[in-house]
């Protein structure tokens, strides 16, 4: 259960989503373009004319529909198109469009100057519309039993084959009605999930829930419910046909379609940007951004021969209105012929995690050599830039302590934050709220693994040192020997009597009981974990000291220090002479770290969640092999037994949320939900550091007014746009052809790692597999060292 303060924030954000979500167009939803699917008639509302009249493409020619009056929205059904007049006081329909002798004579279905309508919605044969102001719904051309209760209010309404659905204003839940029995199944499928918009297809409904996820319910006989790449705020607009679904991506206004038994693959439309889309039974049309012309595609259009750009041009991208809340389109006054303006859609800047939709099941296609970015999108769960847009602000607030009270800062290379636990930390619904979705690697390669022995608080193999021995080894803990800091103390370089070099971490000295308890807890964690963990990519524990109030740990010395220093230390700005001047070495370091964390998650017994993965905790030995260090914040996952559950299946709620600013999992920090995917987020940030050379949080600009920016906000939009080269570290030479493909693979892997919700992130095993392949590409193996067989997304 969330604290009241956080709960109020989430409710306020949900309300903002309801009021600001973009409109969605479908088989039965009003727009400025519409389709009568049985006659393949496509209509649009004309721009740049004294009247915003309707014109249609029908039987190979463009015709203007009479009368010559202005319309605000149109919607199409099986063999008709209906238009809502500007002002909302009447609507007309043109029927029998599939008849060869049709003269396109309009029929006025509704007219009332006192009760105005909005959002007209035509199904196959029924028509529904909302009453302006009251949000009540009226329906026509069906029996009385088809109509919703007159006293119900709906935030939106959309119609399919023999049914309609809307979102209740009171509950934000989906309600459906009609003669088709699927209506009840769809309503029950959505249950009590709060929604911000819904659109109807033939026998299914999709919509955006209040956290920006697409949720689909109803018939799935053709895969029309299997939403690909479903992340928060991934899509801005939906359009549904009889057995397929389409959406416009919020980031770049391109279209993606799914369902229709695989016949709606939209590769042909890639590179084309759309303002809006509408669907017929078995084809979809979109209004292009370039010149507001209509393009149609799908198996039901021209026998599926490919997209066709119609001579239906100059169509309005939105209705002409008298006022806008979020800005207007450029030249919209000329498009509206000085009779109003076209509004830009309102954008939601920040979302909190909410109930996600059912994870999809998708089979990939395309080969690695044919556009790596496109093939990667076919097997990976794409992250959401919409949610990231507010993350930088959130991180900055966390840094300044402006949110959730004061923060406790651990003495580390970078500030480490902790937060008091939420009330009722053992929320039994957490497992259902954040269902896992993993990328399964289909590979024949078997890697030899090491397994740890049983846990022990005291070291079984580590040597116990006296305080005097360690003081002598570090020249009495002199500042000249200080080389860094960890989760509970300062780290010194030392030399043992036998000549061996070590790193000695000494807990902070102090008389306060609280400080001592923190030091004791971190010391016990590292001693317990490292005494039983033995892996070449984990820092090895040599010994320890527990004398009086002193707590010291002795590690093997990592001659080349922390990855953080090589990337960000001012003394290392000129990196041209460094070993890290090659992409191959950076990818190798990333792979080493991933293998170390994978061991913690999948092969330690019980598994371990590190909780503080960051570049300063990735150390480099004399051979430049990377090793994960600093287990002071780590936790055992007692709910997750080896070979009994996958690494992302369980969550636990520790006494305090802990981690480092810029690296901490936002889901863990915000909701106190800890899983192995929290470490995945931290590693994703490290991967972005390796790619960009930027700190996890860096200042953009010069002087006191420089703005803090997260590397996630900086890099992810460019990666999603296919512009990885734009954000690469300029201190490293531009990648060669093979390296470029490897770097792109790392970039897309990093993007998935930093998804807002853990369920949308890959497992450490999958990350390691991607990095293995990337390293192989750098070595000239175009197929990598793992099987090139498919990678599929599977639901848990």
C-alpha positions in Angstrom: 0.0 0.0 0.0 1.4 3.4 -1.0 1.8 6.3 1.4 -1.0 8.8 1.2 1.3 11.4 -0.3 2.5 9.2 -3.1 -1.0 7.8 -3.7 -2.4 11.3 -4.2 0.3 12.0 -6.7 -0.5 8.9 -8.7 -4.2 9.7 -8.7 -3.5 13.2 -9.9 -1.3 11.8 -12.7 -3.9 9.3 -13.7 -6.4 12.1 -14.0 -4.1 14.0 -16.2 -3.7 11.0 -18.4 -7.5 10.7 -18.8 -7.8 14.4 -19.8 -4.7 14.5 -22.1 -4.5 11.2 -23.9 -4.6 11.5 -27.7 -7.7 10.5 -29.5 -7.9 7.0 -30.9 -9.6 6.1 -34.2 -11.0 2.7 -35.2 -13.5 0.8 -37.3 -16.2 2.7 -35.4 -14.7 5.9 -34.0 -15.0 9.4 -35.3 -12.1 11.1 -37.1 -11.3 13.3 -40.1 -10.9 10.2 -42.2 -13.4 7.2 -42.4 -13.9 4.0 -44.3 -16.9 2.2 -45.6 -15.2 -1.2 -45.8 -17.6 -3.3 -47.9 -17.4 -0.8 -50.8 -13.7 0.1 -50.2 -14.8 3.8 -50.0 -12.4 6.1 -48.2 -13.5 9.5 -47.1 -11.9 12.6 -45.5 -12.8 16.1 -44.4 -11.4 18.6 -46.9 -9.0 21.4 -45.8 -8.3 24.9 -47.2 -11.9 25.4 -48.3 -14.6 27.7 -47.1 -16.5 24.7 -45.9 -14.9 21.6 -44.4 -16.9 19.3 -46.6 -16.6 15.5 -47.1 -14.8 14.1 -50.2 -14.4 10.4 -50.9 -12.3 8.0 -53.0 -14.7 5.5 -54.6 -14.2 3.2 -57.6 -11.0 4.9 -58.7 -12.2 8.5 -58.5 -12.6 11.3 -56.0 -16.1 12.6 -55.4 -17.4 15.4 -53.2 -20.4 14.5 -51.1 -23.3 16.8 -50.9 -24.5 18.9 -49.2 -21.7 21.5 -49.3 -21.5 22.1 -45.5 -18.9 21.8 -42.8 -18.3 18.6 -40.8 -16.3 18.1 -37.6 -16.0 14.3 -37.7 -16.9 11.3 -39.9 -17.1 7.6 -39.2 -17.7 4.6 -41.5 -19.6 1.3 -41.2 -20.2 -1.7 -43.4 -21.7 0.2 -46.3 -22.2 3.7 -45.1 -20.4 6.8 -44.0 -21.8 9.3 -41.5 -20.7 12.8 -40.8 -21.3 15.0 -37.7 -21.9 18.6 -38.7 -19.8 21.3 -37.2 -21.5 22.5 -34.1 -22.8 19.0 -33.4 -26.5 19.7 -33.9 -27.1 17.1 -36.6 -25.5 14.2 -38.4 -26.1 12.8 -41.9 -25.3 9.4 -43.4 -24.7 8.2 -47.0 -25.9 4.6 -47.3 -25.6 1.7 -49.7 -22.1 2.7 -50.8 -21.5 -0.8 -52.0 -24.4 -0.6 -54.5 -23.4 0.1 -58.1 -26.3 2.4 -58.7 -25.9 4.4 -55.5 -26.3 8.2 -56.1 -24.8 9.1 -52.7 -28.0 10.8 -51.4 -27.6 11.8 -47.7 -30.1 11.0 -45.0 -30.4 13.2 -41.9 -30.4 10.8 -38.9 -30.4 13.4 -36.1 -31.2 17.0 -35.8 -31.6 19.0 -32.6 -30.3 22.5 -31.9 -30.8 22.1 -28.1 -28.9 18.8 -27.7 -25.6 18.9 -29.3 -23.5 15.8 -30.1 -19.8 14.9 -30.3 -17.6 11.9 -31.1 -19.8 10.1 -33.6 -19.2 6.3 -33.8 -20.4 4.0 -36.5 -20.1 0.2 -36.2 -21.1 -2.2 -38.9 -24.7 -0.9 -38.8 -25.3 0.9 -35.5 -24.5 4.5 -34.8 -23.6 6.0 -31.4 -22.6 9.5 -30.4 -22.0 11.4 -27.2 -24.1 14.3 -26.0 -21.9 17.3 -25.6 -21.6 18.4 -22.0 -23.4 15.5 -20.3 -21.3 12.7 -21.8 -24.4 10.6 -22.2 -24.5 8.2 -25.2 -27.3 8.0 -27.8 -27.5 5.2 -30.4 -29.5 4.7 -33.6 -30.4 1.9 -36.1 -30.5 -0.9 -33.6 -33.2 -2.3 -31.3 -33.9 -0.6 -28.0 -32.0 -3.4 -26.1 -28.9 -2.3 -27.9 -28.7 1.2 -26.3 -26.8 1.9 -23.1 -28.7 3.2 -20.0 -29.6 6.9 -20.6 -28.2 8.0 -17.2 -24.7 6.6 -17.7 -21.9 9.0 -18.8 -18.9 7.9 -20.9 -15.6 9.6 -21.5 -15.3 7.9 -25.0 -17.3 5.5 -27.1 -16.5 3.3 -30.1 -18.5 0.7 -32.1 -17.7 -2.7 -33.5 -19.7 -5.5 -35.2 -23.0 -5.5 -33.3 -21.7 -3.9 -30.1 -20.3 -0.6 -28.7 -18.1 0.1 -25.7 -17.3 3.2 -23.7 -15.4 4.3 -20.6 -17.5 5.1 -17.6 -16.8 8.6 -16.4 -17.5 7.5 -12.8 -15.3 4.4 -12.6 -13.0 4.7 -15.7 -13.9 1.1 -16.4 -14.9 -0.3 -19.8 -18.6 -0.9 -20.3 -20.0 -2.6 -23.5 -23.5 -3.2 -24.8 -25.1 -4.6 -28.0 -26.5 -7.7 -29.7 -23.1 -9.4 -30.1 -22.3 -11.7 -27.2 -18.7 -10.7 -27.4 -19.6 -7.4 -25.7 -19.9 -9.1 -22.3 -16.7 -11.0 -22.8 -14.8 -7.8 -23.6 -16.2 -6.0 -20.7 -15.3 -8.8 -18.3 -11.9 -9.0 -19.9 -11.1 -5.4 -19.0 -12.6 -5.8 -15.5 -11.7 -3.0 -13.2 -8.7 -1.8 -15.1 -8.9 2.0 -15.3 -8.7 3.1 -19.0 -8.3 6.5 -20.7 -9.5 5.5 -24.2 -11.0 2.5 -26.1 -11.5 1.7 -29.7 -13.5 -1.2 -31.2 -12.8 -3.6 -34.0 -14.9 -6.5 -35.4 -14.9 -8.6 -32.2 -12.2 -7.0 -30.1 -11.4 -3.8 -28.3 -8.1 -2.1 -27.6 -7.3 1.0 -25.6 -4.8 2.9 -23.5 -4.9 2.4 -19.8 -4.2 5.2 -17.4 -0.5 4.5 -17.5 -0.2 4.5 -21.2 -0.1 0.8 -21.9 -2.1 -0.7 -24.8 -4.6 -3.3 -23.5 -6.7 -5.5 -25.8 -9.6 -7.8 -25.0 -12.0 -10.0 -27.0 -11.4 -12.4 -29.9 -7.8 -13.2 -30.7 -8.3 -15.8 -33.5 -6.0 -13.8 -35.8 -3.5 -12.5 -33.2 -5.2 -9.1 -33.1 -4.7 -8.9 -29.3 -1.0 -9.6 -29.4 0.4 -6.1 -29.0 4.1 -5.9 -30.0 6.7 -3.8 -28.1 4.1 -2.8 -25.5 5.6 -0.2 -23.2 4.1 2.8 -21.4 3.3 5.6 -23.8 4.7 3.7 -26.8 1.6 4.5 -28.9 -0.5 7.6 -29.3 -3.4 6.4 -31.5 -5.1 3.1 -32.3 -7.2 1.8 -35.1 -8.9 -1.6 -35.3 -10.3 -3.7 -38.2 -12.2 -6.9 -38.2 -9.3 -9.1 -37.1 -6.3 -6.7 -37.0 -5.0 -3.7 -35.0 -2.8 -0.8 -35.9 -1.2 2.0 -33.9 0.8 5.2 -34.4 4.0 5.3 -32.5 4.2 8.3 -30.2 7.9 8.9 -30.8 8.0 9.3 -34.6 4.4 8.9 -36.0 5.1 5.7 -37.9 2.5 3.0 -38.0 2.7 -0.6 -36.8 0.0 -3.2 -37.4 -0.5 -6.7 -35.9 -3.0 -9.5 -36.2 -4.8 -10.6 -39.4 -2.8 -13.8 -39.2 0.4 -12.0 -40.1 -0.9 -10.3 -43.2 -0.6 -6.8 -41.8 3.2 -6.5 -41.7 3.8 -2.8 -42.3 7.4 -2.8 -43.7 6.1 -1.1 -46.8 4.9 1.9 -44.7 8.2 2.4 -42.8 9.6 5.8 -43.3 6.1 7.2 -43.8 4.7 9.4 -41.0 1.0 9.7 -40.3 -1.3 12.1 -38.6 -4.2 9.7 -38.1 -5.3 6.3 -39.2 -8.6 4.5 -39.7 -9.4 0.9 -40.4 -11.9 -1.0 -42.5 -12.6 -4.7 -42.0 -9.4 -6.0 -43.6 -7.4 -2.9 -44.6 -6.1 0.4 -43.0 -5.7 3.9 -44.3 -3.6 6.7 -42.9 -3.3 10.4 -43.4 0.3 11.2 -44.3 2.1 14.0 -42.5 4.0 15.1 -45.7 1.0 16.5 -47.7 -2.1 15.3 -45.8 -2.9 12.7 -48.5 -4.4 9.2 -47.8 -2.4 6.0 -48.1 -4.1 2.5 -47.8 -2.7 -1.0 -47.3 -3.6 -4.5 -46.2 -4.9 -7.8 -47.7 -8.3 -6.2 -48.4 -6.9 -3.3 -50.4 -5.9 -4.0 -54.0 -5.7 -7.7 -53.2 -2.9 -7.0 -50.8 -0.5 -5.7 -53.5 1.0 -3.1 -51.2 0.4 0.4 -50.0 -1.4 2.8 -52.4 -1.2 6.6 -52.2 -4.7 7.8 -53.1 -5.5 11.0 -55.0 -7.4 11.9 -51.9 -5.3 14.9 -50.8 -5.7 18.0 -48.7 -7.5 16.2 -45.8 -7.7 17.9 -42.4 -5.4 16.2 -39.8 -7.9 17.2 -37.1 -11.2 19.0 -36.6 -11.3 22.8 -36.8 -12.2 24.3 -33.4 -12.2 27.7 -31.9 -9.7 27.2 -29.0 -6.8 24.8 -28.2 -5.2 23.9 -24.9 -1.9 22.5 -26.1 -1.0 24.6 -29.1 -2.1 24.5 -32.7 -0.7 23.0 -35.9 1.4 25.2 -38.1 -0.7 26.8 -40.9 -3.8 25.3 -39.3 -5.7 28.6 -39.8 -5.2 28.3 -43.6 -6.1 24.6 -43.4 -9.3 25.6 -41.7 -9.8 28.6 -44.0 -9.8 31.0 -41.1 -12.8 29.3 -39.5 -10.9 27.9 -36.5 -7.7 26.1 -35.8 -6.4 22.5 -35.5 -5.2 21.6 -32.1 -2.0 19.7 -31.3 -2.6 16.6 -29.1 -1.8 17.2 -25.5 1.2 15.1 -24.2 1.6 13.5 -20.9 5.0 14.3 -19.4 5.2 11.7 -16.6 3.5 8.5 -15.7 3.7 6.2 -12.8 3.7 2.4 -13.3 0.3 0.8 -13.4 -1.3 -2.5 -14.3 0.4 -3.6 -17.5 -1.4 -5.4 -20.3 -1.1 -9.2 -20.9 2.4 -9.8 -22.3 2.4 -10.6 -26.0 3.7 -13.6 -27.9 5.6 -12.6 -31.0 7.7 -14.5 -33.5 10.5 -12.5 -35.0 11.4 -12.2 -38.6 14.2 -10.6 -40.7 17.9 -11.4 -40.6 20.6 -9.5 -38.8 22.2 -8.3 -42.0 19.0 -6.6 -43.2 18.8 -3.6 -41.0 19.9 -4.5 -37.5 17.7 -1.9 -35.9 14.5 -3.3 -37.4 15.4 -6.9 -36.6 16.2 -6.0 -33.1 12.8 -4.4 -32.7 11.3 -7.8 -33.7 12.7 -9.6 -30.7 13.1 -7.1 -28.0 10.6 -5.3 -25.8 10.9 -1.7 -26.8 11.2 0.9 -24.1 9.2 4.0 -23.7 10.5 7.5 -24.2 7.3 9.0 -23.1 7.9 7.7 -19.6 11.6 8.6 -19.6 10.8 12.3 -20.4 9.8 12.8 -16.8 12.5 10.5 -15.3 15.2 13.2 -15.5 13.1 15.6 -13.4 12.3 12.8 -11.0 15.9 11.9 -10.6 16.9 15.5 -10.0 14.2 15.8 -7.4 15.5 12.7 -5.7 19.0 14.2 -5.8 17.9 17.4 -4.2 15.7 15.5 -1.7 12.6 17.3 -2.8 10.5 14.1 -3.1 9.6 11.5 -0.4 11.4 13.4 2.4 15.1 13.5 3.2 17.5 10.9 1.6 20.2 9.0 3.4 23.4 9.2 1.5 26.0 6.3 1.8 29.6 7.3 1.6 30.5 6.0 -1.9 32.2 7.1 -5.0 28.8 8.4 -6.1 25.9 9.3 -3.7 23.9 6.3 -2.8 20.2 6.8 -1.8 18.0 4.9 0.5 14.4 5.5 1.3 12.2 4.3 4.2 10.0 1.4 3.4 6.4 2.0 2.3 3.6 0.9 4.6 2.4 -2.7 4.3 5.5 -3.7 2.4 4.3 -7.2 1.8 1.6 -6.4 -0.7 0.4 -9.7 -1.9 -0.7 -8.2 -5.2 2.7 -7.2 -6.3 3.3 -10.3 -8.2 0.2 -9.8 -10.3 0.7 -6.1 -10.7 4.1 -6.6 -12.3 3.9 -9.8 -14.3 7.2 -10.9 -15.8 7.9 -11.0 -19.5 11.2 -12.3 -20.6 13.1 -12.7 -23.8 13.9 -16.4 -24.2 17.2 -17.2 -25.8 17.0 -20.2 -28.1 20.6 -21.4 -28.2 22.5 -24.6 -28.2 25.5 -23.1 -26.5 26.1 -24.4 -23.0 28.3 -22.3 -20.8 30.0 -23.9 -17.8 28.9 -22.3 -14.6 30.2 -22.2 -11.0 27.9 -22.7 -8.2 28.4 -21.4 -4.7 28.2 -23.3 -1.5 25.8 -22.7 1.4 25.7 -19.2 2.9 27.8 -18.4 6.0 28.0 -15.2 7.9 31.7 -15.8 8.5 34.3 -16.4 5.9 35.1 -20.1 5.3 38.1 -19.5 3.1 39.1 -15.9 3.9 41.9 -15.1 6.3 41.4 -13.2 9.5 43.8 -10.3 9.9 44.6 -8.2 12.9 44.1 -4.5 12.8 47.8 -3.9 13.3 48.6 -6.0 10.2 46.2 -4.0 8.0 47.3 -0.7 9.5 50.9 -1.5 8.6 49.8 -2.7 5.1 48.2 0.7 4.4 50.9 3.0 6.1 48.4 3.4 8.9 45.5 4.2 6.6 47.3 7.2 5.1 45.6 9.5 2.6 48.3 8.6 0.0 47.0 5.0 0.1 43.3 6.0 -0.3 41.9 4.8 -3.6 38.1 5.1 -3.3 35.1 4.5 -1.2 32.4 1.8 -0.9 29.0 1.3 0.5 30.2 1.4 4.1 33.7 2.8 4.2 36.9 4.1 2.6 39.1 1.8 0.4 42.9 1.8 0.8 45.6 0.2 -1.2 47.8 -2.1 0.9 50.8 -4.4 0.7 50.9 -7.6 2.8 54.1 -8.9 4.3 54.3 -11.6 1.5 54.3 -8.8 -1.1 50.7 -9.3 -2.3 48.8 -6.2 -3.1 45.3 -5.9 -1.7 42.5 -3.4 -1.4 41.3 -2.9 2.2 37.9 -1.4 2.9 37.6 0.1 6.4 34.3 1.0 7.9 33.8 4.5 8.9 34.7 5.1 12.6 32.2 7.0 14.7 30.4 6.7 18.0 26.8 7.0 16.8 24.9 3.8 17.2 23.1 4.2 14.0 26.3 4.6 12.0 27.7 1.5 13.7 24.6 -0.5 12.8 24.8 0.6 9.2 28.5 -0.3 9.1 27.8 -3.6 10.7 25.0 -4.5 8.3 27.1 -3.6 5.2 30.1 -5.5 6.6 28.1 -8.6 7.4 26.5 -8.5 3.9 29.8 -8.4 2.1 31.4 -11.0 4.3 28.5 -13.4 4.0 28.2 -13.0 0.2 31.9 -12.9 -0.8 32.9 -15.8 1.5 30.7 -18.1 -0.6 30.8 -16.5 -4.1 33.7 -17.5 -6.3 33.5 -16.3 -9.9 36.1 -14.8 -12.2 33.9 -11.7 -12.7 33.3 -11.0 -9.0 35.9 -9.4 -6.9 37.6 -12.0 -4.6 37.6 -11.6 -0.9 41.1 -12.3 0.7 40.3 -11.7 4.4 38.6 -9.6 7.1 39.1 -8.0 10.4 36.7 -7.7 13.4 38.6 -6.0 16.1 36.8 -3.9 18.7 34.6 -1.5 16.7 36.6 -1.9 13.6 35.2 -3.7 10.6 37.6 -4.2 7.6 37.4 -6.3 4.5 40.4 -7.3 2.4 40.1 -7.8 -1.4 42.4 -8.7 -4.2 43.7 -5.5 -5.7 42.2 -4.4 -9.0 45.2 -2.7 -10.6 43.2 -0.7 -13.2 40.7 0.7 -10.9 37.0 1.4 -11.5 35.3 1.7 -14.9 33.8 5.0 -13.7 37.2 6.6 -13.4 38.3 5.6 -16.9 35.1 7.0 -18.4 34.5 10.1 -16.3 37.6 11.2 -14.4 38.9 14.5 -15.6 42.4 13.1 -15.8 41.2 10.5 -18.3 39.4 12.9 -20.7 42.0 12.3 -23.4 41.2 8.6 -23.7 43.0 8.1 -27.1 45.9 6.3 -25.4 43.7 4.2 -23.1 42.8 0.6 -23.5 39.2 1.8 -23.5 39.7 3.6 -26.8 38.1 0.6 -28.7 34.5 -0.4 -28.9 35.6 -4.0 -28.7 37.2 -3.5 -25.3 34.1 -1.6 -24.0 31.8 -4.4 -25.1 34.1 -7.0 -23.5 34.0 -5.1 -20.2 30.2 -4.9 -20.4 30.0 -8.7 -21.1 32.3 -9.4 -18.1 30.1 -7.4 -15.8 26.9 -9.0 -17.2 28.4 -12.5 -16.6 29.2 -11.6 -13.0 25.7 -10.4 -12.4 24.2 -13.3 -14.3 26.1 -15.6 -11.8 24.5 -13.8 -8.9 21.0 -14.0 -10.3 21.0 -17.5 -11.8 23.7 -19.6 -10.2 24.2 -18.4 -6.6 22.1 -20.4 -4.2 20.0 -18.6 -3.1 20.2 -16.0 -5.8 21.5 -12.5 -4.9 20.3 -9.1 -6.0 23.2 -6.7 -5.9 21.1 -3.5 -5.6 24.0 -1.1 -6.5 25.2 -1.9 -10.0 27.1 1.1 -11.3 30.3 1.9 -13.2 32.2 2.7 -10.0 31.4 -0.8 -8.7 32.8 -2.5 -11.9 36.5 -2.9 -11.3 39.3 -3.8 -13.8 42.2 -6.1 -12.9 45.7 -6.1 -14.4 44.4 -7.9 -17.5 41.5 -5.5 -17.9 39.0 -8.2 -16.9 35.9 -6.5 -15.3 34.7 -7.7 -11.9 31.6 -6.7 -10.0 32.4 -5.3 -6.5 30.7 -3.8 -3.4 28.1 -6.2 -1.9 27.3 -4.0 1.0 23.7 -3.3 -0.2 23.1 -6.8 -1.6 20.2 -9.0 -0.6 19.6 -12.7 -0.8 16.5 -13.6 -2.8 15.2 -16.4 -0.5 11.9 -16.6 -2.5 13.8 -17.5 -5.6 15.4 -21.0 -5.6 17.7 -22.1 -8.4 15.9 -24.2 -11.1 12.6 -23.5 -9.3 11.8 -20.1 -10.7 13.3 -17.8 -13.4 15.3 -14.9 -12.2 12.5 -12.3 -12.8 9.7 -14.3 -11.3 9.9 -13.2 -7.7 9.9 -9.8 -5.9 10.7 -8.9 -2.4 10.4 -5.8 -0.4 13.4 -5.0 1.7 13.5 -2.7 4.7 14.7 0.2 2.6 15.0 1.0 -1.0 18.6 1.5 -1.8 20.8 2.3 -4.8 22.6 5.2 -6.5 21.1 8.2 -8.1 20.9 7.7 -11.9 21.2 3.9 -11.6 18.4 3.0 -9.2 15.4 1.2 -10.7 12.5 3.7 -10.8 10.0 0.9 -10.1 12.0 -0.2 -7.1 12.4 3.4 -5.8 8.8 4.4 -6.5 6.9 1.3 -5.4 9.5 -0.6 -3.4 9.2 -3.6 -5.7 12.6 -5.3 -5.8 13.5 -8.0 -8.3 16.5 -9.1 -10.2 15.3 -6.7 -12.9 16.5 -3.8 -10.6 20.1 -4.9 -11.3 19.2 -5.0 -15.0 18.2 -1.4 -14.9 21.6 -0.4 -13.3 23.5 -2.4 -15.9 21.5 -0.7 -18.6 22.7 2.7 -17.4 26.3 1.4 -17.3 25.9 0.2 -21.0 24.7 3.7 -21.9 27.8 5.2 -20.1 30.0 2.9 -22.1 28.3 4.0 -25.3 28.1 7.7 -24.7 30.9 8.5 -22.3 28.4 10.5 -20.2 27.8 10.1 -16.5 24.6 8.6 -15.3 23.6 12.1 -14.3 25.4 14.9 -16.1 25.0 18.6 -16.5 24.0 19.9 -20.0 25.4 23.3 -20.6 27.9 25.5 -18.8 27.9 27.5 -15.7 25.5 27.6 -12.7 22.4 27.3 -14.8 23.4 24.0 -16.4 20.6 21.5 -16.3 21.0 18.0 -14.8 20.2 15.3 -17.4 20.1 11.6 -17.1 22.0 9.5 -19.6 18.7 7.6 -20.1 16.9 10.7 -21.3 19.9 11.7 -23.4 20.5 8.4 -25.2 17.3 6.5 -25.5 15.4 8.8 -27.8 18.3 8.7 -30.3 18.5 4.9 -30.1 14.8 4.5 -30.7 15.1 6.9 -33.7 17.9 4.7 -35.2 20.5 7.5 -34.6 22.9 5.7 -32.3 25.9 7.3 -33.9 24.7 10.7 -32.7 25.2 9.9 -29.0 28.4 7.8 -29.2 31.4 8.8 -27.2 33.4 11.1 -29.5 36.7 10.1 -27.7 36.5 6.7 -29.4 37.0 6.3 -33.1 33.8 5.9 -35.1 33.0 2.1 -35.3 33.9 0.2 -38.4 31.2 -1.7 -40.2 31.3 -4.9 -38.1 31.7 -2.8 -34.9 28.8 -0.5 -35.9 26.5 -3.5 -35.9 27.8 -4.6 -32.6 27.4 -1.1 -31.1 23.8 -1.0 -32.3 23.1 -4.3 -30.6 24.6 -3.0 -27.4 22.6 0.2 -27.7 19.3 -1.6 -28.2 20.0 -4.0 -25.4 20.7 -1.0 -23.1 17.5 0.6 -24.2 15.5 -2.5 -23.1 17.3 -2.7 -19.8 16.1 0.8 -18.8 12.4 0.3 -19.5 10.4 1.9 -16.7 8.9 -1.4 -15.5 10.9 -4.5 -14.7 8.6 -6.8 -16.6 9.6 -5.1 -19.8 13.3 -5.6 -19.2 15.3 -8.7 -20.4 17.0 -11.1 -18.0 20.7 -11.0 -17.3 21.1 -14.3 -19.3 19.6 -12.6 -22.3 21.8 -9.5 -21.9 24.9 -11.7 -21.6 23.8 -13.5 -24.8 23.4 -10.2 -26.7 26.8 -8.9 -25.5 28.4 -12.2 -26.4 27.1 -11.8 -29.9 28.1 -8.1 -30.1 31.7 -9.1 -29.0 31.8 -11.8 -31.7 30.7 -9.3 -34.3 33.6 -7.1 -33.3 35.9 -10.1 -33.9 34.6 -10.6 -37.4 32.1 -13.4 -36.8 28.9 -12.2 -38.5 26.9 -14.9 -36.8 28.2 -14.5 -33.3 29.1 -17.3 -31.0 25.6 -18.2 -30.1 22.9 -19.8 -32.2 21.4 -17.5 -34.8 18.1 -19.2 -34.3 15.1 -17.1 -33.4 14.6 -15.2 -30.2 11.0 -15.1 -29.1 9.1 -13.1 -26.6 7.1 -15.3 -24.2 4.7 -14.5 -21.5 5.2 -15.9 -18.1 
